[in-house]
């Protein structure tokens, strides 16, 4: 999935993914711009980031406010796909990435009903 950015050199891609992973795992002090480039004014509390105790990842900005509640799409794309990709690219050098990815996959599987719907 993240290898689909052909215009970014491998080194820069790796650096960008590491910065993104740090934002996901650690939160931020200064919010990145969103939408029209305006500052949202909100970040996950510094040192906590987006991962939730239940294994899922928070949603991010939704309708102009910060939503830290577990959300299926962010858990699937960032948690169980994006961080797995970075963990593979860095040869497992950061054990936190694998922990988050495994927790995300467990949350996804644990939140599904037998017929594939979200419980």
C-alpha positions as CSV (number, residue, x, y, z in Angstrom):
1,X,0.0,0.0,0.0
2,X,2.6,2.6,1.0
3,X,4.9,1.5,-1.7
4,X,2.5,3.1,-4.2
5,X,4.2,6.4,-3.9
6,X,6.7,6.1,-6.7
7,X,7.7,9.8,-6.8
8,X,9.3,9.7,-3.4
9,X,12.8,8.3,-3.1
10,X,13.1,5.3,-0.8
11,X,15.1,7.2,1.8
12,X,12.6,10.0,2.0
13,X,9.8,7.5,2.1
14,X,11.4,5.8,5.1
15,X,11.9,9.1,6.9
16,X,8.4,10.2,6.2
17,X,7.0,6.9,7.4
18,X,9.1,7.2,10.6
19,X,7.8,10.7,11.2
20,X,4.2,9.5,10.6
21,X,4.7,6.6,13.0
22,X,6.1,9.0,15.7
23,X,3.0,11.2,15.2
24,X,0.7,8.1,15.6
25,X,2.5,6.7,18.6
26,X,3.5,9.9,20.5
27,X,0.9,12.5,19.5
28,X,2.0,16.0,19.0
29,X,2.5,19.5,20.5
30,X,1.7,21.5,17.3
31,X,-1.1,20.1,15.2
32,X,-0.4,19.6,11.5
33,X,-2.5,21.6,9.1
34,X,-5.8,20.1,7.9
35,X,-8.2,20.8,5.1
36,X,-7.4,24.3,3.8
37,X,-4.1,24.3,5.7
38,X,-5.6,25.8,8.9
39,X,-4.4,24.5,12.1
40,X,-6.9,22.3,13.9
41,X,-5.8,23.5,17.3
42,X,-5.9,20.0,18.7
43,X,-3.6,17.0,19.0
44,X,-3.7,13.7,20.8
45,X,-2.1,14.4,24.2
46,X,1.7,14.4,23.9
47,X,3.0,11.0,24.8
48,X,-0.2,9.1,24.2
49,X,-0.9,9.3,20.5
50,X,-3.7,7.5,18.7
51,X,-3.4,3.9,19.9
52,X,-6.1,3.0,22.4
53,X,-5.9,0.5,25.2
54,X,-8.4,-1.8,23.4
55,X,-5.9,-2.2,20.5
56,X,-7.8,0.1,18.1
57,X,-6.6,3.5,16.8
58,X,-8.4,6.8,17.2
59,X,-10.1,8.4,14.2
60,X,-8.4,11.7,14.0
61,X,-10.2,14.8,12.9
62,X,-13.9,14.4,12.2
63,X,-16.2,17.3,11.4
64,X,-13.8,19.8,12.9
65,X,-12.9,18.1,16.1
66,X,-10.5,15.6,17.4
67,X,-11.9,12.1,17.8
68,X,-9.7,9.7,19.8
69,X,-12.3,7.0,19.9
70,X,-11.4,3.7,18.2
71,X,-12.4,3.8,14.6
72,X,-12.3,0.8,12.2
73,X,-10.8,2.5,9.1
74,X,-7.9,4.2,11.0
75,X,-7.3,0.9,12.9
76,X,-7.2,-1.1,9.6
77,X,-5.2,1.3,7.4
78,X,-2.7,2.8,9.9
79,X,-2.6,0.1,12.6
80,X,-2.7,-3.2,10.8
81,X,-1.3,-2.1,7.4
82,X,0.8,1.1,7.5
83,X,2.7,0.2,10.7
84,X,3.2,-3.3,9.5
85,X,4.8,-1.9,6.3
86,X,7.1,0.3,8.3
87,X,8.0,-2.5,10.7
88,X,9.0,-4.6,7.7
89,X,10.9,-1.8,6.1
90,X,12.9,-1.2,9.3
91,X,13.4,-4.9,9.9
92,X,11.6,-4.8,13.2
93,X,13.9,-2.2,14.7
94,X,11.1,-0.6,16.7
95,X,9.1,-3.2,18.7
96,X,6.3,-0.7,19.4
97,X,5.3,-0.8,15.7
98,X,4.6,-4.6,15.9
99,X,2.8,-4.3,19.2
100,X,0.5,-1.6,17.8
101,X,-0.1,-3.6,14.5
102,X,-0.9,-6.8,16.4
103,X,-3.2,-5.0,18.8
104,X,-5.0,-3.4,15.8
105,X,-5.4,-6.7,14.0
106,X,-6.8,-8.2,17.2
107,X,-9.2,-5.3,17.6
108,X,-10.5,-5.7,14.1
109,X,-11.0,-9.5,14.3
110,X,-12.5,-9.2,17.8
111,X,-15.0,-6.5,16.8
112,X,-16.5,-8.5,13.9
113,X,-19.5,-10.8,14.0
114,X,-19.5,-14.2,12.5
115,X,-21.0,-12.9,9.2
116,X,-18.4,-10.2,8.9
117,X,-20.2,-7.2,10.2
118,X,-18.8,-4.9,12.9
119,X,-20.2,-5.7,16.4
